[in-house]
Amino acid sequence: MSLKLSPDQAGTSIPPTIEHETMRRVTRRLMPLIMVCYFIAYIDRSNVSVASLTMNGDIGLSVGAYGFGAGLFFITYIIFEIPSNLALHKFGARAGSPGS
C-alpha cells in the first residue's frame, strides 16, 4: 500500500485521509460536549441576576449592596481569567512530542 501525501505536508507521515477522518471524529465527539459546557457556563453567569429577584428580599440586601457583590464577582472573574489563560498557554498541552 502506497501512501500519497499532499505537497504541503512535506516531512509528515500522516496521510490526508487519516488526518481528515481523525479530525471529523474528534469534532463529532467533542463539539456536543463543548456546546453543553458553554451553555451551562452561560446559565451559571446569568444565574446571579435571576437569583437576585428573590434573594435581595430574603436576606435584606439593598440594590447597591447587590450591585457591589455582583461587580466583585465579575471583577474577580476577569482578574483570574487572564492569568489562567496565560498559564494555560505556558503550561498547557503542546502540539508535538511530549516535553516539547
Secondary structure, 3 states (H helix, E strand, C coil): CCCCCCHHHCCCCCCHHHHHHHHHHHHHHHHHHHHHHHHHHHHHHHHHHHHHHHHHHHHCCCHHHHHHHHHHHHHHHHHHHHHHHHHHHHHCCCCCCCCC
